[in-house]
Amino acid sequence: MTADFHLYLDSADLGELRACLPHPVVHGVTTNPTLLRRAGVSRRELPALLHECLALGARQVQAQVQAADAQGMLDDAHRLLADFGPGQLVVKIPATREGLRAGAQLGAAGHPVTYTAVYAPEQAHFAATLGAAYAAPYLGRLEDSGIDGLALVAHMQSLVVRTGAPTRLLVASVRSREAYLALLALGVGAVTIPPRLLPELLDHPATLEAERGFLADAQALA
Ligand code: G3P
């Protein structure tokens, strides 16, 4: 894993996160209200979940605002940030008109921001021009809607790189190893995957088979 790529786990389910963390290839954990609801985590329990992820070795955690207007988003963001040290929490904000307003203020105050639900190249470009840490397009959902998701992500990537901003695309809704590899080939700076995909990336059957052979031979050495 190079410093230029961040692999995240996209989950609010502590059971599945505990099965993966800590591991040095995992940079952090991303959550959103849908994942929280699916995992049965309440609004009140969110900070504790995020702290548990950090205790498990996540270097950064990401949590989303739950308001639609810029002031409400900023209030949510400051409530979340109050519980964390500098750089530990990245605030996720949908890439709406109001979201860009709120994110710009947070960014100007030095807080890392992820603009999420990014569906169009211009949204990724705005994220970069505002100095976002991340812009998150949803590959699987783009493809569900009949769009060539990889081509669109490639377009976003070229626009973001051209701004010279340190913004990384953080591609979410990644549902297969093949999609993950295709994103690496595009040079995106970050990907978030469901934890169920991690074993497919870490535990290659041929490597395990080779290791079994080596271990058996090591045992048999004089
Ligand atoms: O972070 C977005 C992700 O949770 C959506 O994934 O597979 O439900 O589209 P999916």
Boltz pocket constraint, residues with backbone or C-beta under 6 A from the ligand:
constraints:
  - pocket:
      binder: B
      contacts: [[A, 10], [A, 32], [A, 35], [A, 138], [A, 140], [A, 141], [A, 172], [A, 173], [A, 174], [A, 175]]
      max_distance: 6.0
